[in-house]
Amino acid sequence: MKPEVCVGAVALVDDRLLLIRRGHGPAAGEWSVPGGRVEGGETLAEAVVRELAEETGLEAVCDDLVGWVERIGEDHHFVIFDFFVTVLDDPDAATRAGADAAEAAWVPLDEVSHLRLVDGLAEFLHEHGIVPVIA
């Protein structure tokens, strides 16, 4: 199995983090930041903006790298680069689940750790100073 390059979008607005509940694939039913695989010929920044739009309907600009992780399972090996994004739309009016997202929500930072998150996300968000506590 070959490693696949993936990206994630970390969107923060008014002490809320944008999360999607995965509709299928690895970690279906669990919450994560919007993201997915980088397509051939696409930059990481382009992939972040595209994946965010596909999964939430939101337009954004890709900002700084938050960090990266590797997720290796029996049927996958993902190298994931997570980037901060600046959302250009009104988040409360424009956010909707799309593509492989079953749900999209702006979650208050102090409630993020109460959700069923994909493996390692709570620790990643805490290590990078995004959420104050992990449960």
Backbone as a ProteinNet text record, in pm:
[ID]
protein_1_A
[PRIMARY]
MKPEVCVGAVALVDDRLLLIRRGHGPAAGEWSVPGGRVEGGETLAEAVVRELAEETGLEAVCDDLVGWVERIGEDHHFVIFDFFVTVLDDPDAATRAGADAAEAAWVPLDEVSHLRLVDGLAEFLHEHGIVPVIA
[TERTIARY]
84.9	0	89.5	58.8	137.5	76.5	161.2	107.7	36	-73.1	-147.1	-137.5	-114.8	-107.7	-248.8	-279.2	-411.8	-395.2	-504.7	-504.6	-626.9	-617.2	-729.8	-737.5	-860.4	-884.3	-925.7	-847.5	-878.5	-936.5	-1069.8	-1141.8	-1191.5	-1151.5	-1192.5	-1265.9	-1386.3	-1463.9	-1534.9	-1514.5	-1583.8	-1571.1	-1448.6	-1422.2	-1499.2	-1522.8	-1585.3	-1496.8	-1495.5	-1417.8	-1513.8	-1486.1	-1568.3	-1530.1	-1629.3	-1607.8	-1711.7	-1673.8	-1767.9	-1773.5	-1891.8	-1906.2	-1891.2	-1793.9	-1760	-1876.3	-1910.4	-2022.3	-1988.2	-1863	-1819.5	-1668.9	-1614.9	-1470	-1414.2	-1283.8	-1223.5	-1289.8	-1323	-1379.7	-1520.4	-1598.2	-1736.2	-1811.4	-1888.1	-1965.1	-1889.5	-1759.5	-1678.9	-1657.8	-1627.7	-1607.7	-1461.3	-1439.7	-1304.9	-1308.2	-1190.8	-1186	-1210.8	-1268.1	-1289.6	-1156.9	-1157.8	-1034.9	-1045.6	-934.7	-932.3	-804	-806.2	-686.7	-653.1	-523.6	-474.5	-479	-533.8	-542.1	-414.6	-386.3	-268.6	-268.1	-153.4	-140.8	-195.9	-242.4	-304.5	-206.8	-196.1	-112.8	-187.2	-113	-176.5	-280.6	-247.7	-340.4	-466.8	-451.5	-568.3	-655.6	-593	-668.3	-745.5	-684.5	-753.4	-879.5	-866	-978.5	-1087.3	-1047.5	-1143.9	-1217.8	-1143.2	-1205.8	-1301.5	-1262.1	-1349.8	-1480.5	-1470.7	-1590.6	-1677.4	-1614.9	-1691.5	-1764.5	-1699.7	-1757.3	-1845.8	-1832.5	-1909.5	-1980.5	-1948.7	-2007.5	-1943.6	-1838.1	-1774.8	-1654.5	-1641.4	-1523.7	-1423.9	-1295.9	-1193.3	-1060.9	-968.8	-830.8	-744.6	-650.2	-559.8	-452.6	-431.9	-332.9	-216.7	-162.2	-43.1	-67.7	38.6	36.9	22.9	-72.9	-88	10.2	11.6	99.1	61.3	126.7	98	96.3	25.1	16.3	16	43.3	27.8	-76.5	-163.5	-263.8	-247.5	-210.9	-186.4	-282.3	-357.7	-449.5	-425.7	-509.5	-493.6	-507.9	-592.1	-618.5	-581.8	-508.5	-472.3	-345.8	-279.2	-165.4	-177.2	-226.1	-246.7	-141	-83.2	2.4	-80.2	-121.4	-219.3	-155.1	-166.5	-118.2	-238.8	-247.1	-359.5	-318.8	-405.4	-379.4	-490.9	-454.1	-555	-615.3	-743.6	-809.1	-885.5	-899.2	-984.2	-1109.7	-1223.8	-1351.6	-1400.4	-1439	-1482.4	-1633.8	-1708.6	-1853.9	-1899.7	-2026.6	-2087.9	-2103.8	-2030	-2031.7	-2168.5	-2246.3	-2376.2	-2479	-2465.3	-2562.5	-2525	-2396.4	-2352.8	-2312.9	-2288.3	-2235.7	-2340.6	-2300.8	-2388.2	-2300.8	-2351.5	-2276.8	-2286.8	-2175.8	-2173.4	-2068.4	-2057.4	-1961.4	-1972.9	-1863.5	-1869.6	-1895.5	-1937.5	-1970	-2118.7	-2148.1	-2286.8	-2345.9	-2258.8	-2302.7	-2185.6	-2215.9	-2114.9	-2165.9	-2076.6	-2119.9	-2004.8	-2040.4	-1946.1	-1957.9	-1855.4	-1859	-1777.7	-1838.4	-1761.4	-1637	-1524.5	-1397.3	-1402.8	-1475.8	-1481.4	-1573	-1639.3	-1725.5	-1668.1	-1559.7	-1502.2	-1466.3	-1404.9	-1358.3	-1472.8	-1596.6	-1711.8	-1766.1	-1721	-1767.1	-1684.8	-1739.1	-1665.8	-1576.7	-1453.3	-1358.7	-1279.9	-1228.9	-1139.7	-1016.7	-956.8	-840.9	-732	-685.4	-573.1	-607.2	-731.1	-763.4	-763.8	-820.9	-824.8	-683.9	-595.2	-456.3	-387.4	-410.4	-350.9	-396.8	-527.1	-581.4	-529.6	-515.6	-463.3	-314.1	-235.6	-91.5	-61.9	-152.5	-131.4	-206.4	-255.5	-316.2	-453.4	-522.8	-653	-765.4	-761.8	-860.9	-789.8	-855.6	-790.1	-774.2	-868.8	-867	-902.5	-848.6	-892.1	-948.5	-1053.7	-1118.7	-1063.8
-117.4	0	123.7	216.9	338.7	448	530.7	645.4	741.6	801.1	901.2	1033.8	1141.1	1275.1	1329.6	1378.1	1432.8	1568.1	1643.1	1773.7	1786.1	1877	1909.8	2060	2110.6	2253.6	2281.4	2364	2403.9	2544.6	2551.8	2679.6	2716.7	2835.3	2887.2	3019	3028.7	3151.9	3166.1	3278	3306.8	3193	3145.5	3036.5	2908.9	2887.8	2764.7	2704.3	2571.1	2496.6	2426.8	2436.5	2369.6	2222	2135.2	1991	1928	1816.6	1738.3	1597.3	1536.8	1396.1	1316.4	1227.5	1152.3	1062.4	1068	991.1	848.1	824	689.2	683.1	569.7	552.7	533.6	551.4	536.6	633	583.1	663.9	715.6	643.1	684.4	702	812.1	842.1	922.2	937.4	1013.2	1155.2	1244.8	1386	1414.8	1504.1	1542	1683.1	1738.5	1862.9	1826.4	1917	1888.1	1860.7	1768.8	1741	1614.8	1579.5	1460.1	1451	1367	1340.4	1456.3	1473.6	1570.5	1502.5	1571.9	1517.1	1549	1468.6	1490.6	1629.8	1697.9	1831	1942.2	1909	2005.8	2039.4	2166.9	2204.6	2171.1	2167.7	2142.9	2250.2	2376.3	2487.1	2473.8	2436.4	2416.8	2303.2	2196.3	2082.3	2120.2	2199	2242.3	2320.5	2417	2501.9	2418.2	2327.7	2242.7	2149.6	2080.6	1987	2058.6	2175.9	2252.2	2286.8	2334.2	2369.5	2246.7	2135.3	2014.2	1961.5	1967.3	1906.3	1999.3	2131.8	2224.8	2334.4	2350.4	2458	2593.5	2598.6	2725.2	2756.3	2883.8	2932.1	2984.5	2961.2	3003.4	3025.6	3081.6	3099.1	3012.7	2941.1	2857.1	2943.9	2923.3	2999.5	2908.9	2931.2	2860.4	2713.2	2635.1	2495.3	2485.7	2405.4	2378.6	2269.9	2161.1	2047.5	1931.8	1818.3	1701.8	1576.9	1475.8	1346.9	1235.9	1116.1	998.1	908.6	853.2	758.1	632.5	522	396.6	291.2	231.4	124.2	5.2	-95	-215.7	-188.2	-89.2	-63.4	78.2	152.2	288.3	336.4	431.3	502.3	646.6	733.7	873.8	959.8	1051.3	1156.5	1284.1	1341.1	1450	1580.4	1681.9	1816.1	1903.7	1952.7	2037.2	2184	2265.7	2408.4	2490.6	2604.6	2702	2757.8	2792.4	2858.1	2979.5	3078	3193.7	3177	3162.8	3143.1	3277.4	3280.4	3402.9	3422.3	3316.2	3322	3347.4	3383.2	3389.1	3244.1	3201.1	3059.4	3009	3093.8	3048.3	3034.2	3112.7	3108.4	3007.2	2987.9	2912	2767.4	2727.7	2593.9	2485.5	2384.6	2269.8	2147.8	2031.7	1908.8	1874.2	1830.7	1790.8	1684.1	1634.5	1529.7	1411.9	1372.3	1255.6	1292.4	1415.5	1457.6	1433.3	1365.9	1341.4	1462.3	1542.6	1658.6	1755.8	1884.6	1988.1	2078.1	2115.3	2197.5	2282.3	2401.1	2487.9	2453.9	2394.6	2342.6	2434	2480.4	2559.8	2482	2552	2485.9	2401.8	2447.5	2371.6	2249.7	2229.1	2112	2011	2046.6	1959.5	1822.8	1818.3	1691.2	1600.6	1650.5	1568.4	1487.9	1519.8	1448.7	1322.4	1232.3	1111.9	1151.1	1188.9	1238.3	1123.3	1146.5	1048	1032.1	914.3	884.3	989.8	1038.8	1130.9	1277.3	1308.9	1448.9	1533.8	1484.5	1562.3	1597.2	1499.6	1522.6	1622.7	1609.1	1700.3	1844.1	1862.2	1996.2	2055.5	1972.7	2020	2055.6	1969.2	1992.7	2121	2160.5	2280.5	2401.3	2391.1	2504.6	2545.4	2455.8	2489.3	2464.5	2350.5	2323.4	2319.9	2372.6	2383.4	2250.8	2159.3	2035.2	1917.7	1801.8	1680.5	1586.5	1515.8	1424.5	1284
0	0	0	-90.1	-102.4	-15.4	46.5	122.4	28.6	78.8	3.3	76.3	0.5	58.4	73.3	193.3	222.9	292.2	297.7	363.7	453.7	549.1	635.1	652.4	671.5	688.8	832.7	900.4	1037.8	1032	1045.4	1037.2	1176.1	1221.9	1351.8	1332.5	1390.1	1386.4	1520.8	1587.5	1713.9	1814.3	1837.5	1932.3	1899.8	1770	1721.8	1614.1	1610	1512.2	1416.5	1288	1188	1182.3	1204.1	1196.1	1104.5	1045.1	964.9	1023.3	1012.8	1050.5	922.5	920.1	799.8	759.4	630.5	579.9	542.9	501.5	466	465.6	429.1	426.7	565.7	578.4	710.5	810.1	925.4	1034.2	1005.1	926.9	899.4	1030.9	1040.5	1161	1265.1	1247.9	1343	1290.4	1382	1348.7	1317.9	1221.8	1179.7	1122.9	1098.5	1022.3	876.5	797.8	655.9	585.9	492.9	419.6	337	273.7	190.8	111.1	9.9	-69.9	-164.2	-186.2	-283.9	-420.6	-518.6	-654.2	-731.7	-833.2	-917	-977.3	-973	-1029.7	-942.2	-823.4	-732.8	-620.3	-586.7	-472.5	-343.7	-233.3	-103.4	-73.5	-100.6	-74.7	-158.9	-285.7	-371.6	-319.4	-273.2	-220.9	-94.7	-6.9	115.4	80.1	-9.1	-48.4	-117.4	-205.9	-276.2	-180.4	-95	-1.7	93.7	141.9	231	160.3	35.9	-40.9	-67.4	-104.4	-133	-9.6	106.2	225.8	307.3	287.6	372.3	294.3	166.5	87.3	112.1	192.1	228	139.7	103.8	31.6	134.7	109.4	204.9	134.2	208.6	165.7	257.5	199.3	276.9	341.8	472	547.1	588.7	705	751.7	784.5	773.3	812.5	964.4	1010.3	1153.6	1193.4	1116.5	1143.8	1053.2	1074.1	991.2	1078.2	1029.8	1098.6	994.5	1040.3	956.4	1021.5	940.5	986.5	901.4	968.6	898.4	953.3	862.9	898.5	809	823.9	742.8	594.2	559.1	417.8	373.1	456.5	416.3	488.6	423.8	481.7	433.1	521.1	486.8	554.1	477.7	532	517.3	631.9	632	678	593.5	624.8	656.3	780.1	821.2	817.1	757.2	740.5	803.2	862.5	901.1	773.5	777.9	665.6	716.6	629.4	656.3	572.9	641.3	573.1	520.1	392.2	327.3	333.2	359.6	366.9	510.1	524.6	657	702.5	804.1	840.8	886.5	950.6	1000.2	888.9	784	674.5	566.6	543.8	426.1	452.8	576.5	603.9	579.6	502	475	448.9	481.3	455.1	306.7	250.3	110.5	88.9	-32.3	-70.8	25.3	90.2	178.8	324.3	350.6	487.4	514.1	625.4	663.4	735.5	794.8	872.7	883.3	891.6	913.9	1024.8	1117.8	1230.7	1283.1	1332	1401.8	1549.9	1606.4	1742.8	1834.4	1946	2041.7	2086.1	2095.7	2126.3	2252.6	2354.4	2479	2471.1	2356.1	2337.8	2239	2171.4	2067.8	2124.2	2242	2297.4	2341.6	2345.1	2383.2	2265.8	2145.1	2025.6	2003.3	1923.7	1882.5	1764.6	1796.1	1695.7	1634	1513.4	1451.7	1541.1	1535.1	1619.2	1605.5	1718.1	1721.9	1702.9	1662	1634.3	1760.9	1869.4	1993.6	2039.5	2034.6	2076.2	1984	1853.3	1756	1782	1800	1823.2	1953.5	2054.1	2182.5	2171.5	2109.8	2094.4	2017.9	1928.3	1847.6	1902.6	2025.3	2093.4	2041.5	1973.3	1916.7	2015.7	2084.1	2188.7	2322.8	2427.5	2557.6	2631.2	2615.1	2692.1	2602	2634.4	2565.4	2670.7	2633	2729.1	2714.5
[MASK]
+++++++++++++++++++++++++++++++++++++++++++++++++++++++++++++++++++++++++++++++++++++++++++++++++++++++++++++++++++++++++++++++++++++++

